[in-house]
Every structure is written in C-alpha cells, then in structure tokens.
Amino acid sequence: MLNYAGSLPSGQNAFTPLPSERDEEHQFGVQIPFKGWFLDIDNFKSRVNNFLDHSNLGESNMYFPIAVDGALVRAWEMTLHSPELAHLGRFYVTYSNQIAEQRGNIIGGFTCSIPTDSACALGPDYFSVDHDQRNTLNTGFTANLPRHTWFATNLYYGSGFTNGLAGANVGPYNAPYLPVHTTFDSSIGHNFGERWRASATAVNVTNHRVLLDNSVTIGGFHYNDPRQFSAQLRYNFHF
C-alpha cells in the first residue's frame, strides 16, 4: 500500500506527522417559555486550526487522515415546541442554518511531496466542506388518539449538500450544491395498560430517493435510505 502511494503520478504521495487540532468555539442561546410554548434559539461559531479531515488514496476507497490549515463552522438554530393543542397533540419545528468551510493547504497526514501540487495547495480562500448543508428543517405533530393510541409524523427538508463534481460536467448536477430533498416519516403506537407498548414506524414513506453526497471519500456516493418499516414491542418491568 505504501509502495502504491509512493508511485502515484501526482505529488500527493507523502506521509507527514499530523499536528494537533486546536478549536475555539463561541456559543450563545436563549430559551423563551410562554403559556406552554418553548422557543429555543442558539448560535455557535467554531474556528479550527489544523483541521482534521481525511483523503482517499488515489482512486481507491482507502483513506488516510489529513490536516488542513483551518476551518470555520457557523450556525443559527431554532426549536419550537407547542403545548397540547385542543387536547389533540403537540407540534414541533426545528431549523438550522449552517455554513461549514475550510481554508488553506494540507499541512499533515497524507500530503504532497511536491508542495505546489494542486491536491495539497488549496489556497487561502474558504470553500465548503463536503457535509455543508446550508438549511435543514424538521417539523412534525404527535396526535393523541382514543384508547391510549398515538400517531406521529415528521417532515424533513434539506437544501442539498456540497456538490463534489460542481462545474466538472460529470453527471446531472453541476451547481455548487446538490438538489434539495424532502422526506416524510410516520409512526403509530398503542399502550396496553401500564407495561406493554407496541408501535410501528415507516421511514421515507414516499420512497423518495436522492443523492446526498458525491464527494470522493471512503464510502463513495451516498443516497438517502429507501422506504423502511419497523415494529417494536416493549415491556416495562417497573424496577
């Protein structure tokens, strides 16, 4: 494996010590309760030096850790929980706006014997990392049905992760971000007295499939999960 790495035609074929990552994070949050409603709002900013990441070996799915000069993650998040509405159930919504970027050259790990090789000389500007998704939303409702039965729904929306092939004219997507994606989940359950509880869950009810990630990493391309069903039976021992 080391011989293969050393024989790669590009300059990305050297292994150097990994410097320790150093993180500085600032957080601020506030919770506002009002007549059974709860609103949480928070903001965080993480600045990273010697950002720990990974890089694949050639076109294989083996990867090694690398250190990039720096990274910056910024986000605003909001969660809203309702009280029980008209004795029917509770509503919630969570939203996140996050920007995840890195900057600078590869400075450690699987790096370049030729310092000016384009694989390692990434330049001083910030650019999005592969898990950067600007907007994420979850919302749902849990309904209380008669005879100790409940029904819950969840709607998930994502604005699309970074397109690893942006501008390469390879595949159907050339924009900086992959397409938006929306999925719907539901579950139903029933309590049998105080000890027994049965439930069934359906994930991605509409079986909507979408490409989530096409960056060159160990797992290759990532798609969301297809429609899935599960069932659960629980018993409480009252310890």
C-alpha positions, 0 to 999 in steps of 0.5 A: 500500500505504501509502495502504491502511494509512493508511485502515484503520478501526482505529488500527493504521495507523502506521509507527514506527522499530523499536528494537533487540532486546536478549536475555539468555539463561541456559543450563545442561546436563549430559551423563551417559555410562554403559556406552554410554548418553548422557543429555543434559539442558539448560535455557535461559531467554531474556528479550527486550526489544523483541521482534521479531515481525511483523503482517499488514496488515489482512486481507491476507497482507502483513506488516510487522515489529513490536516488542513490549515483551518476551518470555520463552522457557523450556525443559527438554530431554532426549536419550537415546541407547542403545548397540547393543542385542543387536547389533540397533540403537540407540534414541533419545528426545528431549523438550522442554518449552517455554513461549514468551510475550510481554508488553506493547504494540507499541512499533515497526514497524507500530503504532497511531496511536491508542495505546489501540487494542486491536491495539497495547495488549496489556497487561502480562500474558504470553500465548503466542506463536503457535509455543508448543508446550508438549511435543514428543517424538521417539523412534525405533530404527535396526535393523541388518539382514543384508547391510549393510541398515538400517531406521529409524523415528521417532515424533513427538508434539506437544501442539498449538500456540497456538490463534489463534481460542481462545474466538472460536467460529470453527471446531472448536477453541476451547481455548487450544491446538490438538489434539495430533498424532502422526506416524510416519516410516520409512526403509530403506537398503542399502550396496553395498560401500564407495561406493554407498548407496541408501535410501528414506524415507516421511514421515507414513506414516499420512497423518495430517493436522492443523492446526498453526497458525491464527494470522493471519500471512503464510502463513495456516493451516498443516497438517502435510505429507501422506504423502511418499516419497523415494529417494536414491542416493549415491556416495562418491568417497573424496577 
